[in-house]
């Protein structure tokens, strides 16, 4: 069962007692030479994410585990890698870890890199339908392995009654264990970012 933070009635704490809970946060990236209006939207987005995570913690309690796309190491080593990957999510994760949360290695490097390589192959525009079909199948197989591993890591490490946060691309195919309550965080600024990107891709 998934819920949108900020768009549901405030339930009692007892409703979630003893359950495992994941707050899913869509990852948004920026880059050094990004347009100023895009940077402003990204700043607004991460401000709203911090606010909504705080709201979730008020409802269900402190965060115990944090999972993040493209992070292959746990603890301090993972935090160092995250600082290089995404400064914005790094700041959120660093703050939560200073409050007692643990960053957990989330992905298997081989599966993630294979998935990315097949995706790049598809992105170049393959002319042969036969080749495109084969590469698509390999990409789907690699994606299934990748996302299956992420789901397994969450299932193995998020204990009964614990709360976690997952930072991942919005279009993931992760199938969460049925006993985990999932809260999807979609702040208003996410729609603004989608429109910004859509306008420039058309």
C-alpha positions, 0 to 999 in steps of 0.5 A, a space after each residue: 500500500 502506498 500513500 502520498 505524504 501531505 495528501 492523506 488524513 493524519 492517522 493515529 500512531 497506533 496504526 503503524 505500530 510494529 510495521 516496517 515503513 519506507 519513505 520513498 523519495 524520488 531522486 533529483 540531480 543537478 549539475 554544475 552549469 545547470 540554468 539558474 531557474 532549474 537550480 532554484 527548482 531543485 533547491 525548492 524540491 529538497 527543502 520540501 523533501 526535508 519538511 516532508 521527512 520531518 512530517 513523516 518522523 512526527 507520524 511514525 517515529 525516527 528513521 533507522 535505515 537509509 537506502 540510496 541509488 548507486 550506493 554500494 557501501 554502508 556507513 561512513 564509506 557510503 556517505 563519502 561516496 554519496 557526497 560525490 554522487 549527489 550533494 543534495 541527498 547527501 545533506 539529507 542523509 548526513 543529517 539523518 545519520 547524525 540523528 542515529 540512522 544508518 546508511 545501508 549499502 543498497 545496490 550490487 555494483 555488477 548488476 547496476 553497471 550492467 543495467 546502465 551499459 545496456 541502457 546506454 546501448 538502447 539510447 544510441 538508437 539501434 537500427 537493427 530491430 533484431 539487435 534492438 530486441 536482443 539488447 532490450 531483453 538483456 536490459 530487462 534481465 539486468 534491470 530485474 536483477 538490479 531491482 530485485 537485489 535492492 528489494 532483497 537488501 531492504 527486506 534483509 536489513 529493515 527490521 520489524 517496527 523500523 522506518 527507512 528512507 529510499 532515495 531512488 529514481 522515480 521510474 524504478 521497478 522495485 517490488 517492495 515486500 508486502 509487509 512494508 508500508 510505503 509512503 511516496 513523497 511527491 512535493 509540489 515542486 516535483 511537478 514544476 521540475 517535471 514541467 521544466 524538463 518536459 518543456 526542454 525535451 519537446 
